[in-house]
Amino acid sequence: MPSLLNPSRPPVFCPGCSHERSLHALDKALQQLLLEPQDVIIVSDIGCSGLFDVFFATHAFHGLHGRALTYAAGLKLARPHATVVVVMGDGGVGIGGAHLLAACRRNLDLTLLILNNFNFGMTGGQYSCTTPREARVGSGFLNTLEPPLDVCRTVAAAGAPFVVRRSVYSPDLSEKFAEAITYGGFAVVDVWGGCPGRYMKANPLTPKDVDALVEKAGLWNGPVAENERPEYGAAYASHVGASSPAWDWKGTEARFRASLSGRYGTVFLGAAGERVLSAGHLWAMTAVRAGLHVTQKNDYNITVMRGPSLAEVLLSSEPIDYPGIEQPDAVVALAREGVERMAQGWAELTPQSLVIQAVDVPVPDHRGRAVQVDFKKAGIGRKDRAVASLGILARLSGIFRIEDLVETAAFTVPPSQRDTTVQLLHKGADLASP
């Protein structure tokens, strides 16, 4: 079984970081279990442990600090046959403590790997909920005022039916990971290691030191007999299967018909303030009103007044399982910032890919069918390009009529912008006309 690590993103941690050992131990466990990448979901949050979702070539979800277990619960309930592995640090445990306790009580079939290095390493080495009182950390004396949390005792007391504590240097670490993954319920593995970039500068730890700390705290080896009980998903299904659904969702009634069979992915590439996300939303809502399945994913900098602004909108006549657009059917290139953000995606375009390109925005070489548009000559400013491009896209793709976009705008665009939006849609359609 080949490695499930991502060949395009080799793991990069600080020299000597214990997270890298955990990464390879997890990869080894997944290989031992003969799991395919498409069957695994890695869920992470913030911190150095949050890099795991990038370093594995599996499905992934990266969320808010301490909230990884909430996302994982939804994923597992929606895809019960998927192998869902949650990776978080001791920082995430402290921040998301209530979610951890709820997961222990619920007993959903998830695997939680806690990469415990006794500090908030990414933000400066401040103390966490597991920092020893005698440690010297970046938050002064505060850790001396609170006893460290014993993760294993806490999760066992809360109802976790499978609990393991190991040093990251333990020779059976990958085997314990594999046991946790195959356990039919909520499984927690507390992995102790060191942070050379922060914690270990003031608190030197050798592998033997870490092993000794784990021995002193006490090994935990797996099933907790008094907590073993039916797994939540199976129990939930047994109840739901015996009753009538409270609401049989039939979908949205189509207001008009779209000319689409299969999937059609469009990537809008612009800059902040150019209404790129709004244009993507209007395109998506037009699809909803046509009875299509739709996903929209936005990407923009936290500096919302500058930088790139991207919207990926996937339309489909069938339910959407994977919302990624790996090979766009259409690219709308409106600003340099957005074009640069999609740097690697241009090589994926095919001769059938439509590229709507503003004449003053250079793009990398590609194999797509380019349509250059002189927005300036048409009297369309930068802030209006994205909306006008929808008229061009509708005309050239043939998926919607301009009237469909106009009708949708009447329901989704604020009243103060409707007239301008309708004018821009028609202007765009005129630009696409021969």
Helices and strands as residue ranges (DSSP letters): H 18-32, G 37-39, E 40-44, G 48-51, H 52-55, E 59-62, H 68-78, E 83-89, H 90-95, H 97-106, E 111-116, E 119-120, E 126-127, G 142-145, H 151-158, E 162-167, H 173-182, E 187-192, H 199-202, H 207-217, E 220-223, G 225-227, H 232-241, E 263-271, H 276-289, E 293-300, E 308-316, E 330-333, H 336-341, G 345-348, E 354-358, E 369-373, G 382-384, H 385-397, H 402-412, H 415-432
